[in-house]
Amino acid sequence: MNVILQYISQIISYFSIAIICYGAALGLLKFIYNEFKRFKHSFSLAKTVQIKIEVGYYLLLGLEFLIASDIIDTILHPSFNDLGILGGTVFIRTSLSFFLNKEIENVAQHKAPEQANNQL
């Protein structure tokens, strides 16, 4: 049973890495495309902020899967080192989530007045 759980933990870790890499690659491509729009004078700073938020979501999703993997590892091999790694991962994820949510709220507040002005 421990061997099966160890494999499951490794698979979850690989998926989390894939999610983070996918989000980073997607964000990089969108960022480069938006930067090339500078030459056509159609660059959008709002799009850059949106890209940042999207990459943050992928990062958070990947970190949540890493937490799941770390929890399984900690259950299989409980040690203070594993608990420290788990605590650090949870702290990083919570901090990123907090600041990302603050930024999303900030963007939403700025978009609401702009949309109201556009409707007038």
PDB file as gemmi writes it, atoms N, CA and C in Angstrom:
CRYST1    1.000    1.000    1.000  90.00  90.00  90.00 P 1                      
ATOM      1  N   MET A   1       0.822  -1.205   0.000  1.00  0.00           N  
ATOM      2  CA  MET A   1       0.000   0.000   0.000  1.00  0.00           C  
ATOM      3  C   MET A   1       0.861   1.263   0.000  1.00  0.00           C  
ATOM      4  N   ASN A   2       1.972   1.237   0.771  1.00  0.00           N  
ATOM      5  CA  ASN A   2       2.864   2.394   0.805  1.00  0.00           C  
ATOM      6  C   ASN A   2       3.472   2.682  -0.564  1.00  0.00           C  
ATOM      7  N   VAL A   3       3.792   1.627  -1.311  1.00  0.00           N  
ATOM      8  CA  VAL A   3       4.392   1.801  -2.636  1.00  0.00           C  
ATOM      9  C   VAL A   3       3.395   2.471  -3.574  1.00  0.00           C  
ATOM     10  N   ILE A   4       2.156   2.057  -3.511  1.00  0.00           N  
ATOM     11  CA  ILE A   4       1.112   2.652  -4.360  1.00  0.00           C  
ATOM     12  C   ILE A   4       0.934   4.125  -4.023  1.00  0.00           C  
ATOM     13  N   LEU A   5       0.871   4.437  -2.739  1.00  0.00           N  
ATOM     14  CA  LEU A   5       0.717   5.840  -2.335  1.00  0.00           C  
ATOM     15  C   LEU A   5       1.934   6.670  -2.727  1.00  0.00           C  
ATOM     16  N   GLN A   6       3.122   6.068  -2.683  1.00  0.00           N  
ATOM     17  CA  GLN A   6       4.328   6.782  -3.103  1.00  0.00           C  
ATOM     18  C   GLN A   6       4.267   7.107  -4.592  1.00  0.00           C  
ATOM     19  N   TYR A   7       3.799   6.156  -5.409  1.00  0.00           N  
ATOM     20  CA  TYR A   7       3.642   6.413  -6.844  1.00  0.00           C  
ATOM     21  C   TYR A   7       2.590   7.480  -7.109  1.00  0.00           C  
ATOM     22  N   ILE A   8       1.488   7.421  -6.377  1.00  0.00           N  
ATOM     23  CA  ILE A   8       0.432   8.431  -6.527  1.00  0.00           C  
ATOM     24  C   ILE A   8       0.983   9.808  -6.182  1.00  0.00           C  
ATOM     25  N   SER A   9       1.757   9.889  -5.120  1.00  0.00           N  
ATOM     26  CA  SER A   9       2.364  11.150  -4.722  1.00  0.00           C  
ATOM     27  C   SER A   9       3.295  11.687  -5.810  1.00  0.00           C  
ATOM     28  N   GLN A  10       4.085  10.817  -6.403  1.00  0.00           N  
ATOM     29  CA  GLN A  10       4.989  11.238  -7.477  1.00  0.00           C  
ATOM     30  C   GLN A  10       4.213  11.695  -8.712  1.00  0.00           C  
ATOM     31  N   ILE A  11       3.155  10.995  -9.052  1.00  0.00           N  
ATOM     32  CA  ILE A  11       2.338  11.382 -10.207  1.00  0.00           C  
ATOM     33  C   ILE A  11       1.709  12.752  -9.969  1.00  0.00           C  
ATOM     34  N   ILE A  12       1.202  12.968  -8.772  1.00  0.00           N  
ATOM     35  CA  ILE A  12       0.619  14.268  -8.447  1.00  0.00           C  
ATOM     36  C   ILE A  12       1.678  15.361  -8.540  1.00  0.00           C  
ATOM     37  N   SER A  13       2.884  15.077  -8.075  1.00  0.00           N  
ATOM     38  CA  SER A  13       3.977  16.057  -8.162  1.00  0.00           C  
ATOM     39  C   SER A  13       4.294  16.397  -9.613  1.00  0.00           C  
ATOM     40  N   TYR A  14       4.352  15.386 -10.463  1.00  0.00           N  
ATOM     41  CA  TYR A  14       4.635  15.634 -11.880  1.00  0.00           C  
ATOM     42  C   TYR A  14       3.521  16.450 -12.541  1.00  0.00           C  
ATOM     43  N   PHE A  15       2.272  16.143 -12.186  1.00  0.00           N  
ATOM     44  CA  PHE A  15       1.161  16.923 -12.730  1.00  0.00           C  
ATOM     45  C   PHE A  15       1.246  18.378 -12.281  1.00  0.00           C  
ATOM     46  N   SER A  16       1.607  18.586 -11.036  1.00  0.00           N  
ATOM     47  CA  SER A  16       1.703  19.958 -10.540  1.00  0.00           C  
ATOM     48  C   SER A  16       2.797  20.728 -11.271  1.00  0.00           C  
ATOM     49  N   ILE A  17       3.909  20.070 -11.527  1.00  0.00           N  
ATOM     50  CA  ILE A  17       4.985  20.710 -12.285  1.00  0.00           C  
ATOM     51  C   ILE A  17       4.510  21.013 -13.706  1.00  0.00           C  
ATOM     52  N   ALA A  18       3.771  20.086 -14.301  1.00  0.00           N  
ATOM     53  CA  ALA A  18       3.246  20.299 -15.654  1.00  0.00           C  
ATOM     54  C   ALA A  18       2.273  21.479 -15.686  1.00  0.00           C  
ATOM     55  N   ILE A  19       1.429  21.601 -14.676  1.00  0.00           N  
ATOM     56  CA  ILE A  19       0.474  22.706 -14.612  1.00  0.00           C  
ATOM     57  C   ILE A  19       1.214  24.033 -14.504  1.00  0.00           C  
ATOM     58  N   ILE A  20       2.213  24.097 -13.644  1.00  0.00           N  
ATOM     59  CA  ILE A  20       2.983  25.334 -13.465  1.00  0.00           C  
ATOM     60  C   ILE A  20       3.715  25.691 -14.760  1.00  0.00           C  
ATOM     61  N   CYS A  21       4.337  24.697 -15.391  1.00  0.00           N  
ATOM     62  CA  CYS A  21       5.061  24.967 -16.645  1.00  0.00           C  
ATOM     63  C   CYS A  21       4.107  25.391 -17.753  1.00  0.00           C  
ATOM     64  N   TYR A  22       2.955  24.749 -17.833  1.00  0.00           N  
ATOM     65  CA  TYR A  22       1.963  25.114 -18.848  1.00  0.00           C  
ATOM     66  C   TYR A  22       1.494  26.557 -18.645  1.00  0.00           C  
ATOM     67  N   GLY A  23       1.176  26.907 -17.413  1.00  0.00           N  
ATOM     68  CA  GLY A  23       0.728  28.267 -17.123  1.00  0.00           C  
ATOM     69  C   GLY A  23       1.795  29.296 -17.420  1.00  0.00           C  
ATOM     70  N   ALA A  24       3.053  28.969 -17.089  1.00  0.00           N  
ATOM     71  CA  ALA A  24       4.155  29.892 -17.359  1.00  0.00           C  
ATOM     72  C   ALA A  24       4.372  30.048 -18.863  1.00  0.00           C  
ATOM     73  N   ALA A  25       4.322  28.953 -19.604  1.00  0.00           N  
ATOM     74  CA  ALA A  25       4.510  29.017 -21.057  1.00  0.00           C  
ATOM     75  C   ALA A  25       3.373  29.795 -21.719  1.00  0.00           C  
ATOM     76  N   LEU A  26       2.159  29.518 -21.295  1.00  0.00           N  
ATOM     77  CA  LEU A  26       1.003  30.236 -21.845  1.00  0.00           C  
ATOM     78  C   LEU A  26       1.100  31.724 -21.542  1.00  0.00           C  
ATOM     79  N   GLY A  27       1.453  32.050 -20.315  1.00  0.00           N  
ATOM     80  CA  GLY A  27       1.610  33.448 -19.931  1.00  0.00           C  
ATOM     81  C   GLY A  27       2.715  34.130 -20.709  1.00  0.00           C  
ATOM     82  N   LEU A  28       3.822  33.422 -20.922  1.00  0.00           N  
ATOM     83  CA  LEU A  28       4.934  33.988 -21.674  1.00  0.00           C  
ATOM     84  C   LEU A  28       4.531  34.275 -23.117  1.00  0.00           C  
ATOM     85  N   LEU A  29       3.817  33.338 -23.736  1.00  0.00           N  
ATOM     86  CA  LEU A  29       3.372  33.549 -25.116  1.00  0.00           C  
ATOM     87  C   LEU A  29       2.412  34.738 -25.216  1.00  0.00           C  
ATOM     88  N   LYS A  30       1.479  34.824 -24.281  1.00  0.00           N  
ATOM     89  CA  LYS A  30       0.539  35.950 -24.291  1.00  0.00           C  
ATOM     90  C   LYS A  30       1.267  37.266 -24.040  1.00  0.00           C  
ATOM     91  N   PHE A  31       2.245  37.241 -23.148  1.00  0.00           N  
ATOM     92  CA  PHE A  31       3.009  38.447 -22.850  1.00  0.00           C  
ATOM     93  C   PHE A  31       3.786  38.916 -24.081  1.00  0.00           C  
ATOM     94  N   ILE A  32       4.450  37.986 -24.751  1.00  0.00           N  
ATOM     95  CA  ILE A  32       5.217  38.333 -25.944  1.00  0.00           C  
ATOM     96  C   ILE A  32       4.286  38.882 -27.023  1.00  0.00           C  
ATOM     97  N   TYR A  33       3.141  38.243 -27.225  1.00  0.00           N  
ATOM     98  CA  TYR A  33       2.169  38.726 -28.213  1.00  0.00           C  
ATOM     99  C   TYR A  33       1.712  40.144 -27.876  1.00  0.00           C  
ATOM    100  N   ASN A  34       1.449  40.398 -26.609  1.00  0.00           N  
ATOM    101  CA  ASN A  34       1.016  41.731 -26.181  1.00  0.00           C  
ATOM    102  C   ASN A  34       2.138  42.759 -26.369  1.00  0.00           C  
ATOM    103  N   GLU A  35       3.368  42.360 -26.116  1.00  0.00           N  
ATOM    104  CA  GLU A  35       4.493  43.273 -26.297  1.00  0.00           C  
ATOM    105  C   GLU A  35       4.706  43.616 -27.774  1.00  0.00           C  
ATOM    106  N   PHE A  36       4.480  42.651 -28.664  1.00  0.00           N  
ATOM    107  CA  PHE A  36       4.606  42.946 -30.091  1.00  0.00           C  
ATOM    108  C   PHE A  36       3.549  43.942 -30.565  1.00  0.00           C  
ATOM    109  N   LYS A  37       2.463  44.043 -29.824  1.00  0.00           N  
ATOM    110  CA  LYS A  37       1.420  45.011 -30.170  1.00  0.00           C  
ATOM    111  C   LYS A  37       1.892  46.452 -29.966  1.00  0.00           C  
ATOM    112  N   ARG A  38       2.993  46.631 -29.240  1.00  0.00           N  
ATOM    113  CA  ARG A  38       3.554  47.976 -29.063  1.00  0.00           C  
ATOM    114  C   ARG A  38       3.927  48.592 -30.410  1.00  0.00           C  
ATOM    115  N   PHE A  39       4.407  47.743 -31.326  1.00  0.00           N  
ATOM    116  CA  PHE A  39       4.806  48.234 -32.636  1.00  0.00           C  
ATOM    117  C   PHE A  39       3.602  48.726 -33.445  1.00  0.00           C  
ATOM    118  N   LYS A  40       2.442  48.168 -33.171  1.00  0.00           N  
ATOM    119  CA  LYS A  40       1.214  48.568 -33.864  1.00  0.00           C  
ATOM    120  C   LYS A  40       0.437  49.606 -33.055  1.00  0.00           C  
ATOM    121  N   HIS A  41       1.019  50.026 -31.949  1.00  0.00           N  
ATOM    122  CA  HIS A  41       0.403  51.013 -31.049  1.00  0.00           C  
ATOM    123  C   HIS A  41      -0.944  50.535 -30.507  1.00  0.00           C  
ATOM    124  N   SER A  42      -1.033  49.237 -30.265  1.00  0.00           N  
ATOM    125  CA  SER A  42      -2.253  48.698 -29.663  1.00  0.00           C  
ATOM    126  C   SER A  42      -1.939  47.901 -28.399  1.00  0.00           C  
ATOM    127  N   PHE A  43      -0.838  48.266 -27.735  1.00  0.00           N  
ATOM    128  CA  PHE A  43      -0.421  47.620 -26.491  1.00  0.00           C  
ATOM    129  C   PHE A  43      -1.454  47.895 -25.400  1.00  0.00           C  
ATOM    130  N   SER A  44      -1.674  46.909 -24.535  1.00  0.00           N  
ATOM    131  CA  SER A  44      -2.645  47.055 -23.456  1.00  0.00           C  
ATOM    132  C   SER A  44      -2.004  46.677 -22.121  1.00  0.00           C  
ATOM    133  N   LEU A  45      -1.891  47.664 -21.244  1.00  0.00           N  
ATOM    134  CA  LEU A  45      -1.376  47.389 -19.907  1.00  0.00           C  
ATOM    135  C   LEU A  45      -2.360  46.516 -19.130  1.00  0.00           C  
ATOM    136  N   ALA A  46      -3.646  46.715 -19.367  1.00  0.00           N  
ATOM    137  CA  ALA A  46      -4.665  45.892 -18.706  1.00  0.00           C  
ATOM    138  C   ALA A  46      -4.498  44.421 -19.087  1.00  0.00           C  
ATOM    139  N   LYS A  47      -4.107  44.170 -20.334  1.00  0.00           N  
ATOM    140  CA  LYS A  47      -3.874  42.789 -20.772  1.00  0.00           C  
ATOM    141  C   LYS A  47      -2.676  42.188 -20.026  1.00  0.00           C  
ATOM    142  N   THR A  48      -1.651  42.997 -19.784  1.00  0.00           N  
ATOM    143  CA  THR A  48      -0.491  42.523 -19.037  1.00  0.00           C  
ATOM    144  C   THR A  48      -0.887  42.127 -17.621  1.00  0.00           C  
ATOM    145  N   VAL A  49      -1.732  42.929 -17.005  1.00  0.00           N  
ATOM    146  CA  VAL A  49      -2.212  42.611 -15.653  1.00  0.00           C  
ATOM    147  C   VAL A  49      -3.049  41.333 -15.692  1.00  0.00           C  
ATOM    148  N   GLN A  50      -3.877  41.182 -16.713  1.00  0.00           N  
ATOM    149  CA  GLN A  50      -4.696  39.977 -16.850  1.00  0.00           C  
ATOM    150  C   GLN A  50      -3.811  38.739 -17.024  1.00  0.00           C  
ATOM    151  N   ILE A  51      -2.747  38.864 -17.793  1.00  0.00           N  
ATOM    152  CA  ILE A  51      -1.811  37.750 -17.983  1.00  0.00           C  
ATOM    153  C   ILE A  51      -1.171  37.368 -16.651  1.00  0.00           C  
ATOM    154  N   LYS A  52      -0.796  38.371 -15.883  1.00  0.00           N  
ATOM    155  CA  LYS A  52      -0.190  38.126 -14.569  1.00  0.00           C  
ATOM    156  C   LYS A  52      -1.151  37.357 -13.668  1.00  0.00           C  
ATOM    157  N   ILE A  53      -2.400  37.731 -13.698  1.00  0.00           N  
ATOM    158  CA  ILE A  53      -3.407  37.054 -12.881  1.00  0.00           C  
ATOM    159  C   ILE A  53      -3.597  35.611 -13.342  1.00  0.00           C  
ATOM    160  N   GLU A  54      -3.649  35.396 -14.659  1.00  0.00           N  
ATOM    161  CA  GLU A  54      -3.818  34.040 -15.186  1.00  0.00           C  
ATOM    162  C   GLU A  54      -2.642  33.139 -14.807  1.00  0.00           C  
ATOM    163  N   VAL A  55      -1.430  33.656 -14.927  1.00  0.00           N  
ATOM    164  CA  VAL A  55      -0.256  32.872 -14.540  1.00  0.00           C  
ATOM    165  C   VAL A  55      -0.306  32.559 -13.039  1.00  0.00           C  
ATOM    166  N   GLY A  56      -0.768  33.522 -12.255  1.00  0.00           N  
ATOM    167  CA  GLY A  56      -0.915  33.300 -10.819  1.00  0.00           C  
ATOM    168  C   GLY A  56      -1.882  32.181 -10.503  1.00  0.00           C  
ATOM    169  N   TYR A  57      -2.978  32.096 -11.263  1.00  0.00           N  
ATOM    170  CA  TYR A  57      -3.924  31.004 -11.045  1.00  0.00           C  
ATOM    171  C   TYR A  57      -3.289  29.644 -11.313  1.00  0.00           C  
ATOM    172  N   TYR A  58      -2.530  29.545 -12.401  1.00  0.00           N  
ATOM    173  CA  TYR A  58      -1.853  28.275 -12.690  1.00  0.00           C  
ATOM    174  C   TYR A  58      -0.834  27.942 -11.606  1.00  0.00           C  
ATOM    175  N   LEU A  59      -0.133  28.949 -11.142  1.00  0.00           N  
ATOM    176  CA  LEU A  59       0.848  28.739 -10.081  1.00  0.00           C  
ATOM    177  C   LEU A  59       0.160  28.244  -8.809  1.00  0.00           C  
ATOM    178  N   LEU A  60      -0.952  28.871  -8.456  1.00  0.00           N  
ATOM    179  CA  LEU A  60      -1.684  28.439  -7.267  1.00  0.00           C  
ATOM    180  C   LEU A  60      -2.224  27.020  -7.418  1.00  0.00           C  
ATOM    181  N   LEU A  61      -2.738  26.706  -8.595  1.00  0.00           N  
ATOM    182  CA  LEU A  61      -3.257  25.356  -8.818  1.00  0.00           C  
ATOM    183  C   LEU A  61      -2.141  24.323  -8.701  1.00  0.00           C  
ATOM    184  N   GLY A  62      -0.989  24.616  -9.301  1.00  0.00           N  
ATOM    185  CA  GLY A  62       0.147  23.709  -9.195  1.00  0.00           C  
ATOM    186  C   GLY A  62       0.617  23.548  -7.761  1.00  0.00           C  
ATOM    187  N   LEU A  63       0.638  24.643  -7.012  1.00  0.00           N  
ATOM    188  CA  LEU A  63       1.055  24.573  -5.605  1.00  0.00           C  
ATOM    189  C   LEU A  63       0.064  23.760  -4.774  1.00  0.00           C  
ATOM    190  N   GLU A  64      -1.219  23.854  -5.097  1.00  0.00           N  
ATOM    191  CA  GLU A  64      -2.193  23.057  -4.350  1.00  0.00           C  
ATOM    192  C   GLU A  64      -1.975  21.568  -4.580  1.00  0.00           C  
ATOM    193  N   PHE A  65      -1.655  21.191  -5.808  1.00  0.00           N  
ATOM    194  CA  PHE A  65      -1.348  19.782  -6.063  1.00  0.00           C  
ATOM    195  C   PHE A  65      -0.059  19.365  -5.358  1.00  0.00           C  
ATOM    196  N   LEU A  66       0.928  20.272  -5.308  1.00  0.00           N  
ATOM    197  CA  LEU A  66       2.154  19.955  -4.573  1.00  0.00           C  
ATOM    198  C   LEU A  66       1.872  19.759  -3.085  1.00  0.00           C  
ATOM    199  N   ILE A  67       0.962  20.545  -2.540  1.00  0.00           N  
ATOM    200  CA  ILE A  67       0.584  20.367  -1.141  1.00  0.00           C  
ATOM    201  C   ILE A  67      -0.021  18.983  -0.934  1.00  0.00           C  
ATOM    202  N   ALA A  68      -0.894  18.570  -1.862  1.00  0.00           N  
ATOM    203  CA  ALA A  68      -1.492  17.232  -1.759  1.00  0.00           C  
ATOM    204  C   ALA A  68      -0.407  16.159  -1.781  1.00  0.00           C  
ATOM    205  N   SER A  69       0.561  16.315  -2.664  1.00  0.00           N  
ATOM    206  CA  SER A  69       1.662  15.359  -2.746  1.00  0.00           C  
ATOM    207  C   SER A  69       2.481  15.358  -1.454  1.00  0.00           C  
ATOM    208  N   ASP A  70       2.759  16.547  -0.924  1.00  0.00           N  
ATOM    209  CA  ASP A  70       3.527  16.638   0.328  1.00  0.00           C  
ATOM    210  C   ASP A  70       2.778  16.027   1.503  1.00  0.00           C  
ATOM    211  N   ILE A  71       1.474  16.189   1.528  1.00  0.00           N  
ATOM    212  CA  ILE A  71       0.671  15.584   2.601  1.00  0.00           C  
ATOM    213  C   ILE A  71       0.779  14.064   2.546  1.00  0.00           C  
ATOM    214  N   ILE A  72       0.677  13.505   1.332  1.00  0.00           N  
ATOM    215  CA  ILE A  72       0.809  12.058   1.195  1.00  0.00           C  
ATOM    216  C   ILE A  72       2.195  11.611   1.648  1.00  0.00           C  
ATOM    217  N   ASP A  73       3.237  12.329   1.220  1.00  0.00           N  
ATOM    218  CA  ASP A  73       4.603  11.973   1.634  1.00  0.00           C  
ATOM    219  C   ASP A  73       4.780  12.065   3.138  1.00  0.00           C  
ATOM    220  N   THR A  74       4.187  13.094   3.752  1.00  0.00           N  
ATOM    221  CA  THR A  74       4.309  13.269   5.198  1.00  0.00           C  
ATOM    222  C   THR A  74       3.595  12.142   5.943  1.00  0.00           C  
ATOM    223  N   ILE A  75       2.481  11.700   5.406  1.00  0.00           N  
ATOM    224  CA  ILE A  75       1.771  10.576   6.034  1.00  0.00           C  
ATOM    225  C   ILE A  75       2.595   9.298   5.913  1.00  0.00           C  
ATOM    226  N   LEU A  76       3.237   9.095   4.762  1.00  0.00           N  
ATOM    227  CA  LEU A  76       4.016   7.878   4.553  1.00  0.00           C  
ATOM    228  C   LEU A  76       5.319   7.873   5.353  1.00  0.00           C  
ATOM    229  N   HIS A  77       5.978   9.037   5.426  1.00  0.00           N  
ATOM    230  CA  HIS A  77       7.271   9.138   6.105  1.00  0.00           C  
ATOM    231  C   HIS A  77       7.269  10.375   6.996  1.00  0.00           C  
ATOM    232  N   PRO A  78       6.599  10.284   8.133  1.00  0.00           N  
ATOM    233  CA  PRO A  78       6.513  11.475   8.989  1.00  0.00           C  
ATOM    234  C   PRO A  78       7.876  11.832   9.593  1.00  0.00           C  
ATOM    235  N   SER A  79       8.283  13.070   9.359  1.00  0.00           N  
ATOM    236  CA  SER A  79       9.514  13.582   9.953  1.00  0.00           C  
ATOM    237  C   SER A  79       9.375  15.092  10.091  1.00  0.00           C  
ATOM    238  N   PHE A  80      10.225  15.681  10.920  1.00  0.00           N  
ATOM    239  CA  PHE A  80      10.174  17.129  11.103  1.00  0.00           C  
ATOM    240  C   PHE A  80      10.559  17.861   9.821  1.00  0.00           C  
ATOM    241  N   ASN A  81      11.466  17.273   9.038  1.00  0.00           N  
ATOM    242  CA  ASN A  81      11.866  17.886   7.774  1.00  0.00           C  
ATOM    243  C   ASN A  81      10.678  17.959   6.809  1.00  0.00           C  
ATOM    244  N   ASP A  82       9.934  16.844   6.696  1.00  0.00           N  
ATOM    245  CA  ASP A  82       8.763  16.830   5.821  1.00  0.00           C  
ATOM    246  C   ASP A  82       7.684  17.794   6.305  1.00  0.00           C  
ATOM    247  N   LEU A  83       7.516  17.875   7.621  1.00  0.00           N  
ATOM    248  CA  LEU A  83       6.532  18.825   8.155  1.00  0.00           C  
ATOM    249  C   LEU A  83       6.948  20.268   7.867  1.00  0.00           C  
ATOM    250  N   GLY A  84       8.246  20.545   7.921  1.00  0.00           N  
ATOM    251  CA  GLY A  84       8.739  21.879   7.588  1.00  0.00           C  
ATOM    252  C   GLY A  84       8.503  22.224   6.131  1.00  0.00           C  
ATOM    253  N   ILE A  85       8.757  21.260   5.250  1.00  0.00           N  
ATOM    254  CA  ILE A  85       8.512  21.470   3.817  1.00  0.00           C  
ATOM    255  C   ILE A  85       7.027  21.700   3.571  1.00  0.00           C  
ATOM    256  N   LEU A  86       6.196  20.898   4.204  1.00  0.00           N  
ATOM    257  CA  LEU A  86       4.753  21.055   4.052  1.00  0.00           C  
ATOM    258  C   LEU A  86       4.302  22.417   4.567  1.00  0.00           C  
ATOM    259  N   GLY A  87       4.796  22.815   5.728  1.00  0.00           N  
ATOM    260  CA  GLY A  87       4.440  24.122   6.289  1.00  0.00           C  
ATOM    261  C   GLY A  87       4.888  25.262   5.395  1.00  0.00           C  
ATOM    262  N   GLY A  88       6.094  25.158   4.825  1.00  0.00           N  
ATOM    263  CA  GLY A  88       6.597  26.191   3.915  1.00  0.00           C  
ATOM    264  C   GLY A  88       5.759  26.291   2.654  1.00  0.00           C  
ATOM    265  N   THR A  89       5.389  25.141   2.098  1.00  0.00           N  
ATOM    266  CA  THR A  89       4.566  25.130   0.891  1.00  0.00           C  
ATOM    267  C   THR A  89       3.189  25.738   1.158  1.00  0.00           C  
ATOM    268  N   VAL A  90       2.592  25.370   2.273  1.00  0.00           N  
ATOM    269  CA  VAL A  90       1.286  25.925   2.622  1.00  0.00           C  
ATOM    270  C   VAL A  90       1.399  27.436   2.842  1.00  0.00           C  
ATOM    271  N   PHE A  91       2.456  27.890   3.486  1.00  0.00           N  
ATOM    272  CA  PHE A  91       2.655  29.321   3.711  1.00  0.00           C  
ATOM    273  C   PHE A  91       2.800  30.075   2.391  1.00  0.00           C  
ATOM    274  N   ILE A  92       3.615  29.541   1.481  1.00  0.00           N  
ATOM    275  CA  ILE A  92       3.808  30.187   0.178  1.00  0.00           C  
ATOM    276  C   ILE A  92       2.485  30.246  -0.582  1.00  0.00           C  
ATOM    277  N   ARG A  93       1.756  29.156  -0.606  1.00  0.00           N  
ATOM    278  CA  ARG A  93       0.490  29.112  -1.325  1.00  0.00           C  
ATOM    279  C   ARG A  93      -0.507  30.095  -0.735  1.00  0.00           C  
ATOM    280  N   THR A  94      -0.567  30.160   0.577  1.00  0.00           N  
ATOM    281  CA  THR A  94      -1.492  31.077   1.234  1.00  0.00           C  
ATOM    282  C   THR A  94      -1.111  32.529   0.956  1.00  0.00           C  
ATOM    283  N   SER A  95       0.170  32.828   1.000  1.00  0.00           N  
ATOM    284  CA  SER A  95       0.634  34.190   0.715  1.00  0.00           C  
ATOM    285  C   SER A  95       0.330  34.582  -0.724  1.00  0.00           C  
ATOM    286  N   LEU A  96       0.641  33.684  -1.675  1.00  0.00           N  
ATOM    287  CA  LEU A  96       0.350  33.972  -3.076  1.00  0.00           C  
ATOM    288  C   LEU A  96      -1.146  34.162  -3.297  1.00  0.00           C  
ATOM    289  N   SER A  97      -1.936  33.324  -2.689  1.00  0.00           N  
ATOM    290  CA  SER A  97      -3.381  33.430  -2.833  1.00  0.00           C  
ATOM    291  C   SER A  97      -3.888  34.762  -2.291  1.00  0.00           C  
ATOM    292  N   PHE A  98      -3.381  35.163  -1.145  1.00  0.00           N  
ATOM    293  CA  PHE A  98      -3.806  36.426  -0.539  1.00  0.00           C  
ATOM    294  C   PHE A  98      -3.494  37.603  -1.456  1.00  0.00           C  
ATOM    295  N   PHE A  99      -2.241  37.681  -1.926  1.00  0.00           N  
ATOM    296  CA  PHE A  99      -1.846  38.817  -2.751  1.00  0.00           C  
ATOM    297  C   PHE A  99      -2.494  38.785  -4.133  1.00  0.00           C  
ATOM    298  N   LEU A 100      -2.696  37.587  -4.682  1.00  0.00           N  
ATOM    299  CA  LEU A 100      -3.368  37.482  -5.966  1.00  0.00           C  
ATOM    300  C   LEU A 100      -4.821  37.924  -5.846  1.00  0.00           C  
ATOM    301  N   ASN A 101      -5.481  37.526  -4.772  1.00  0.00           N  
ATOM    302  CA  ASN A 101      -6.861  37.954  -4.565  1.00  0.00           C  
ATOM    303  C   ASN A 101      -6.959  39.459  -4.374  1.00  0.00           C  
ATOM    304  N   LYS A 102      -5.994  40.054  -3.685  1.00  0.00           N  
ATOM    305  CA  LYS A 102      -5.965  41.514  -3.537  1.00  0.00           C  
ATOM    306  C   LYS A 102      -5.841  42.190  -4.898  1.00  0.00           C  
ATOM    307  N   GLU A 103      -4.975  41.642  -5.742  1.00  0.00           N  
ATOM    308  CA  GLU A 103      -4.787  42.235  -7.065  1.00  0.00           C  
ATOM    309  C   GLU A 103      -6.041  42.073  -7.927  1.00  0.00           C  
ATOM    310  N   ILE A 104      -6.694  40.936  -7.830  1.00  0.00           N  
ATOM    311  CA  ILE A 104      -7.930  40.721  -8.586  1.00  0.00           C  
ATOM    312  C   ILE A 104      -8.993  41.716  -8.148  1.00  0.00           C  
ATOM    313  N   GLU A 105      -9.115  41.926  -6.855  1.00  0.00           N  
ATOM    314  CA  GLU A 105     -10.078  42.910  -6.349  1.00  0.00           C  
ATOM    315  C   GLU A 105      -9.740  44.302  -6.852  1.00  0.00           C  
ATOM    316  N   ASN A 106      -8.458  44.636  -6.869  1.00  0.00           N  
ATOM    317  CA  ASN A 106      -8.017  45.948  -7.337  1.00  0.00           C  
ATOM    318  C   ASN A 106      -8.353  46.132  -8.812  1.00  0.00           C  
ATOM    319  N   VAL A 107      -8.085  45.116  -9.620  1.00  0.00           N  
ATOM    320  CA  VAL A 107      -8.398  45.193 -11.052  1.00  0.00           C  
ATOM    321  C   VAL A 107      -9.897  45.313 -11.257  1.00  0.00           C  
ATOM    322  N   ALA A 108     -10.672  44.562 -10.493  1.00  0.00           N  
ATOM    323  CA  ALA A 108     -12.125  44.619 -10.623  1.00  0.00           C  
ATOM    324  C   ALA A 108     -12.663  46.005 -10.249  1.00  0.00           C  
ATOM    325  N   GLN A 109     -12.077  46.620  -9.241  1.00  0.00           N  
ATOM    326  CA  GLN A 109     -12.521  47.962  -8.847  1.00  0.00           C  
ATOM    327  C   GLN A 109     -12.209  48.986  -9.924  1.00  0.00           C  
ATOM    328  N   HIS A 110     -11.067  48.830 -10.598  1.00  0.00           N  
ATOM    329  CA  HIS A 110     -10.701  49.772 -11.659  1.00  0.00           C  
ATOM    330  C   HIS A 110     -11.531  49.544 -12.918  1.00  0.00           C  
ATOM    331  N   LYS A 111     -11.917  48.289 -13.179  1.00  0.00           N  
ATOM    332  CA  LYS A 111     -12.703  47.997 -14.373  1.00  0.00           C  
ATOM    333  C   LYS A 111     -14.141  48.471 -14.233  1.00  0.00           C  
ATOM    334  N   ALA A 112     -14.683  48.409 -13.023  1.00  0.00           N  
ATOM    335  CA  ALA A 112     -16.085  48.793 -12.823  1.00  0.00           C  
ATOM    336  C   ALA A 112     -16.336  50.247 -13.204  1.00  0.00           C  
ATOM    337  N   PRO A 113     -15.525  51.229 -12.751  1.00  0.00           N  
ATOM    338  CA  PRO A 113     -15.754  52.607 -13.188  1.00  0.00           C  
ATOM    339  C   PRO A 113     -15.541  52.802 -14.691  1.00  0.00           C  
ATOM    340  N   GLU A 114     -14.576  52.095 -15.282  1.00  0.00           N  
ATOM    341  CA  GLU A 114     -14.329  52.209 -16.711  1.00  0.00           C  
ATOM    342  C   GLU A 114     -15.521  51.708 -17.502  1.00  0.00           C  
ATOM    343  N   GLN A 115     -16.106  50.586 -17.073  1.00  0.00           N  
ATOM    344  CA  GLN A 115     -17.260  50.038 -17.774  1.00  0.00           C  
ATOM    345  C   GLN A 115     -18.463  50.960 -17.615  1.00  0.00           C  
ATOM    346  N   ALA A 116     -18.609  51.566 -16.448  1.00  0.00           N  
ATOM    347  CA  ALA A 116     -19.716  52.496 -16.228  1.00  0.00           C  
ATOM    348  C   ALA A 116     -19.559  53.738 -17.123  1.00  0.00           C  
ATOM    349  N   ASN A 117     -18.335  54.229 -17.271  1.00  0.00           N  
ATOM    350  CA  ASN A 117     -18.083  55.385 -18.124  1.00  0.00           C  
ATOM    351  C   ASN A 117     -18.305  55.062 -19.593  1.00  0.00           C  
ATOM    352  N   ASN A 118     -17.978  53.822 -19.993  1.00  0.00           N  
ATOM    353  CA  ASN A 118     -18.174  53.430 -21.383  1.00  0.00           C  
ATOM    354  C   ASN A 118     -19.641  53.282 -21.739  1.00  0.00           C  
ATOM    355  N   GLN A 119     -20.480  52.997 -20.765  1.00  0.00           N  
ATOM    356  CA  GLN A 119     -21.908  52.818 -21.017  1.00  0.00           C  
ATOM    357  C   GLN A 119     -22.639  54.147 -21.117  1.00  0.00           C  
ATOM    358  N   LEU A 120     -22.047  55.222 -20.633  1.00  0.00           N  
ATOM    359  CA  LEU A 120     -22.702  56.523 -20.676  1.00  0.00           C  
ATOM    360  C   LEU A 120     -22.726  57.062 -22.038  1.00  0.00           C  
TER     361      LEU A 120                                                      
END                                                                             
